[in-house]
């Protein structure tokens, strides 16, 4: 039995060249943490490429022999084929990354479906402020708010599957391959900057339809559909399925003149047509004016004010979750909001404390707000507020906000003759106190897609 840590034995484990005790130790190590499957994927990637590996660097065979001796394996490598495989394995590992292949890393506001840390194969849902993902050390992706994606692929062949939302991608050349997969197309690169957006809208018979907009910032990408691959160069866009997005030359002259004046030398990205409609809705003896924005495909972009609904008017998925989240309390009000093309539902319930639940049309809850009393706050939160404001301080408008899987406490405190807004984490960390903001800074976002110069 060897004393090496299990991570260093993964390749030999996959090759079946470990003694029983060592193999059992590796299996136990893998079972301890689901995220260690990323290490197993990297090892499997090396083994699968043994047959196509490049010639090993000088001394690779000797290096493989030293690895075998260090493991303390009592069995001899009896065939030349196995010895050659070991040499190629060490050579390929040496070529790819002597220090180990980086695991997926994510920062910002996000949740991982099913809980736990980020790992290959996991589904990631970006929160209200977006998330930032790094794959293989050479692919950096900004997932815009409410985007939903899954990390797939393998080392040096990184892939993400975009289900909803928009990604901004920055891929270093010469480090490996990268692709964004959607249900309509695959966008693949070896080094460039580009954006991929899944556009959802209601088509005929209220069926939800999707298009994918690809915008290239630098370099060249290949957009592969059922009709085959198509090269898209920097400054170009492709809409799948459909025609390329409108260009500045297609706009009326008066509109071009206004844009040129406002742009002040900047560039113009995607151009869309938006219709603004005013409705007059009669409600008893009064009238309410409703402002709508609709794009050229009939997709509702915004509605002002929010629309009040009954429980029966909710989509089935939303209605079921609303009843579950209400926890037996009476549902007092239901509101539908449409903003920037995104529809959300807000459910307000009676009870102690009263609760507001916000979710999307699929019934995915992304925010729950309640109004607890001070004595109902966690001990760590109460202690932090008392230390900061003093024992005689008066706390008002307390709210417990759970958003994207994280809970914070907000409110107002009267201290020193002034009203101070605050936000505190569950562990008692002060996030915001008046004008002081202790929130971590987000990584710098990639540049917006570039379009045409005026």
Buried (B, 14 or more C-beta within 10 A) or exposed (E): BBEBEBBBBBBBBBBEBBBEEBBEBBEEBBEEEBBBBBBBBBBBBBBEBBEEBEEBEEEBBEBBBEBBEEBEBEEEBEEEEBBBBBBBBBBBBBBBBEEEBBBBBBEBBBBBEEEEEBBBEBBBBBBEBBBBBBBBBBBBBBBBBBBBBBBBBBBBEBBBBBBBBBBBBBBBEEBBBBBBBBEBBBBBBBBBBBBBBBBBBEEEEEEEBBBBBBBBBBBBBBBBBEEEEBEBEBBBBBBBEEEEBBEBEEBEEEEBEEBEEEEEEEBBBBBEEEEEEEEEEEEEEEEEEBEBBBBEBEBBBBBEEBBEBEEEEBBEBBBEBBBEBBEEBEBBEBBBBBEEBBBBBBBBBEEEBEBBBBBBBEBBBBBBBBBBEBEBBBEBBBEBBBEBBEEEBEBEEBBBBBBBEEEBBBBBBBBEEEEBEBBBBBEBEBBBBEEEEEEEEBEEEBEEBBBEEB
